[in-house]
Amino acid sequence: MFAPSGRLARGAMAAVCTTAILSAAACTSGGSGGSGGSAASPSAEPSGAGGPGVSPQPSLSPSAGSPTPSAAATTAADRAEPAPTSTWPDLPPDRLAWRDKPKGAYAADAEEIHTKANDMLNRMETTYGSQHGAKCWPDRPTMWTDQCTLGATKAEAAAKQSLEWIKNEPAATFTTLRANAAKVTKAAGAYRTNGCASDPKADTTRKACQDAAYTIAQAYNYLRDGFNAALEAR
């Protein structure tokens, strides 16, 4: 008597369970489509929405205040100082020009005078500097001071000593040395005449001072070239 009812009871319970499972699945699927359902998945929120408690995704684009790499490079280039372009080359265009001149008269004692002069010029360069190392180099602030006046005086003295050594030589000899010594002496005079050591402000005067100082800074090289040229009868 009790077996059939037992089977029915178990069947009824299975039906109830099946119905409950289907109802739960229906609730779950239906809740996700509701407009205000509390069961909505957080992943359904748009990325970076910025809602309460939601951390926005970091942006890969530069912020408004950060320049792009190309803009940063341009800005840095605009700020950079232009590369210095000196108007005073290491070697004046007329130095060593004697190499292209035709040979002239040769002095018999050119080598003896050359050796004597070389010793003097080396000593003067070591003591007072030459080219960039000279106080009269146009790009140096000392060019406008008495330090350059001293350099001009010493350069002029070296030029006069050079001419003293060849004063008894034939006029056709040491032609390059004579011309270069005259150039150095003229530059030293121009430096003093223009009052360059007082740092004049007139543009024309400053240009004349720089030209003179440039020659003074090259003085020992000019004189050495003159003695070297004499060895080749130039």
C-alpha positions as CSV (number, residue, x, y, z in Angstrom):
1,M,0.0,0.0,0.0
2,F,2.8,2.5,0.8
3,A,5.2,1.8,-2.1
4,P,3.2,3.7,-4.9
5,S,2.7,6.8,-2.6
6,G,6.4,6.7,-1.8
7,R,7.3,6.8,-5.5
8,L,4.9,9.6,-6.1
9,A,6.3,11.5,-3.2
10,R,9.8,11.2,-4.6
11,G,8.6,12.2,-8.0
12,A,6.8,15.2,-6.6
13,M,9.8,16.3,-4.8
14,A,11.9,16.0,-8.0
15,A,9.4,18.1,-9.8
16,V,9.5,20.8,-7.1
17,C,13.3,20.8,-7.2
18,T,13.3,21.0,-11.0
19,T,10.8,23.9,-10.9
20,A,13.0,25.7,-8.3
21,I,16.1,25.3,-10.4
22,L,14.4,26.6,-13.5
23,S,13.0,29.6,-11.5
24,A,16.4,30.5,-10.2
25,A,17.9,30.4,-13.7
26,A,15.1,32.5,-15.0
27,C,15.6,35.1,-12.2
28,T,19.3,35.2,-12.9
29,S,18.9,35.7,-16.6
30,G,16.1,38.2,-16.3
31,G,17.8,40.2,-13.6
32,S,20.7,41.0,-15.8
33,G,18.5,42.8,-18.3
34,G,16.6,44.9,-15.8
35,S,17.2,48.6,-15.8
36,G,17.6,48.9,-12.0
37,G,18.6,45.3,-11.1
38,S,21.0,45.0,-8.2
39,A,22.4,41.8,-9.7
40,A,24.0,43.6,-12.6
41,S,27.6,42.6,-13.2
42,P,30.2,45.3,-12.4
43,S,32.0,44.4,-15.6
44,A,28.9,45.8,-17.5
45,E,30.0,49.3,-16.4
46,P,31.8,51.2,-19.1
47,S,35.6,51.3,-18.6
48,G,36.7,54.5,-17.0
49,A,33.2,55.7,-16.3
50,G,34.4,57.3,-13.1
51,G,31.4,56.4,-11.0
52,P,31.6,56.3,-7.2
53,G,34.0,53.7,-6.0
54,V,35.2,52.9,-9.6
55,S,38.8,53.8,-10.5
56,P,39.1,55.2,-14.0
57,Q,41.4,53.5,-16.4
58,P,44.7,55.4,-16.9
59,S,44.7,57.4,-20.2
60,L,47.5,56.7,-22.7
61,S,47.3,60.1,-24.3
62,P,49.4,63.0,-22.9
63,S,47.7,65.4,-20.6
64,A,46.9,68.9,-21.7
65,G,49.9,70.3,-19.8
66,S,52.4,67.8,-21.2
67,P,53.9,68.6,-24.6
68,T,54.2,65.8,-27.1
69,P,57.7,64.6,-27.8
70,S,58.0,66.7,-31.0
71,A,56.7,69.8,-29.2
72,A,59.1,69.2,-26.3
73,A,62.0,68.9,-28.8
74,T,61.0,72.1,-30.5
75,T,60.7,74.0,-27.2
76,A,64.1,72.8,-26.1
77,A,65.6,73.8,-29.5
78,D,64.0,77.3,-29.1
79,R,65.5,77.7,-25.6
80,A,68.9,76.4,-26.6
81,E,71.6,79.0,-27.2
82,P,72.8,79.1,-30.8
83,A,76.2,77.5,-31.4
84,P,78.9,80.2,-31.1
85,T,80.3,81.3,-34.4
86,S,83.5,83.1,-33.9
87,T,84.5,85.8,-36.4
88,W,88.1,85.4,-35.4
89,P,89.5,82.2,-36.9
90,D,92.6,80.6,-35.5
91,L,94.5,81.5,-38.7
92,P,94.1,84.9,-40.4
93,P,93.7,84.6,-44.2
94,D,97.0,86.4,-44.8
95,R,99.1,84.3,-42.6
96,L,101.3,81.8,-44.4
97,A,100.5,83.6,-47.7
98,W,104.3,83.9,-48.2
99,R,104.3,80.3,-49.3
100,D,102.6,81.3,-52.5
101,K,104.9,84.2,-53.3
102,P,107.8,83.9,-55.7
103,K,111.3,83.5,-54.2
104,G,113.5,86.5,-53.9
105,A,117.0,87.3,-52.5
106,Y,118.4,84.9,-49.9
107,A,120.2,86.3,-46.9
108,A,123.4,84.5,-46.1
109,D,122.8,84.6,-42.3
110,A,119.1,83.7,-42.5
111,E,119.5,80.5,-40.6
112,E,121.5,82.1,-37.8
113,I,119.0,84.9,-37.4
114,H,116.2,82.3,-37.5
115,T,117.6,80.4,-34.6
116,K,118.0,83.5,-32.5
117,A,114.5,84.7,-33.3
118,N,112.9,81.4,-32.6
119,D,114.3,81.4,-29.0
120,M,112.9,84.8,-28.4
121,L,109.5,84.1,-29.8
122,N,109.1,80.9,-27.9
123,R,110.0,82.7,-24.7
124,M,107.5,85.5,-25.4
125,E,104.7,83.2,-26.2
126,T,105.3,81.2,-23.0
127,T,105.2,84.4,-21.0
128,Y,102.5,86.5,-22.6
129,G,100.4,83.9,-24.5
130,S,99.5,83.7,-28.2
131,Q,96.3,83.4,-30.2
132,H,93.5,82.1,-27.9
133,G,96.0,82.2,-25.0
134,A,96.8,85.8,-25.5
135,K,95.1,88.5,-23.3
136,C,94.3,90.4,-26.5
137,W,92.3,87.6,-28.2
138,P,89.1,89.5,-29.3
139,D,86.7,87.1,-27.7
140,R,88.3,87.4,-24.3
141,P,87.1,90.1,-21.8
142,T,90.8,90.9,-21.0
143,M,91.0,92.4,-24.5
144,W,89.4,95.6,-23.1
145,T,91.9,96.0,-20.2
146,D,95.4,96.9,-19.5
147,Q,96.4,93.3,-19.7
148,C,96.0,93.6,-23.5
149,T,97.9,96.9,-23.4
150,L,100.8,95.0,-21.9
151,G,100.4,92.3,-24.6
152,A,100.4,95.0,-27.3
153,T,103.6,96.5,-25.9
154,K,105.4,93.2,-25.8
155,A,104.3,92.2,-29.3
156,E,105.5,95.6,-30.6
157,A,108.8,95.1,-28.8
158,A,109.3,91.7,-30.4
159,A,108.6,93.2,-33.8
160,K,111.1,95.9,-33.3
161,Q,113.7,93.5,-32.1
162,S,113.1,91.4,-35.2
163,L,113.7,94.4,-37.5
164,E,116.8,95.3,-35.4
165,W,118.3,92.0,-36.2
166,I,117.9,92.5,-40.0
167,K,118.6,96.2,-40.2
168,N,121.9,95.6,-42.0
169,E,120.5,92.9,-44.4
170,P,119.9,93.8,-48.0
171,A,116.4,95.4,-48.6
172,A,115.5,92.6,-50.9
173,T,115.8,90.0,-48.2
174,F,113.4,89.1,-45.3
175,T,110.5,90.7,-47.2
176,T,107.8,88.7,-45.4
177,L,109.3,89.5,-42.0
178,R,109.5,93.2,-42.8
179,A,105.8,93.2,-43.8
180,N,104.6,91.2,-40.8
181,A,106.6,93.2,-38.3
182,A,105.1,96.4,-39.7
183,K,101.6,94.9,-39.4
184,V,102.2,94.0,-35.7
185,T,103.6,97.5,-34.9
186,K,100.7,99.2,-36.7
187,A,98.2,97.1,-34.7
188,A,99.8,97.9,-31.4
189,G,99.6,101.6,-32.2
190,A,96.0,101.4,-33.2
191,Y,95.1,99.7,-29.9
192,R,96.6,102.5,-28.0
193,T,95.2,105.3,-30.2
194,N,91.7,104.0,-29.9
195,G,91.9,103.8,-26.2
196,C,90.8,100.1,-26.3
197,A,91.8,99.4,-22.8
198,S,89.1,101.8,-21.6
199,D,86.4,99.6,-23.1
200,P,85.0,102.2,-25.6
201,K,81.3,101.9,-26.5
202,A,81.2,103.2,-30.1
203,D,80.7,100.4,-32.5
204,T,83.3,101.6,-35.0
205,T,85.9,102.1,-32.3
206,R,85.2,98.6,-30.8
207,K,85.6,97.0,-34.2
208,A,88.9,98.8,-34.8
209,C,90.0,97.6,-31.3
210,Q,89.1,94.0,-32.1
211,D,90.9,94.1,-35.4
212,A,94.0,95.5,-33.8
213,A,93.8,93.0,-30.8
214,Y,93.4,90.1,-33.2
215,T,96.7,91.0,-35.0
216,I,98.4,91.5,-31.6
217,A,97.3,88.0,-30.5
218,Q,98.8,86.6,-33.7
219,A,102.0,88.7,-33.4
220,Y,104.5,85.9,-32.5
221,N,103.1,83.7,-35.3
222,Y,103.4,86.5,-37.8
223,L,107.0,87.1,-36.8
224,R,107.8,83.4,-36.8
225,D,106.3,83.1,-40.3
226,G,108.6,86.0,-41.4
227,F,111.7,84.2,-40.2
228,N,110.6,80.9,-41.7
229,A,109.9,82.7,-45.0
230,A,113.4,84.1,-45.0
231,L,114.8,80.6,-45.1
232,E,113.1,80.2,-48.5
233,A,114.1,83.6,-49.7
234,R,110.6,85.0,-49.4
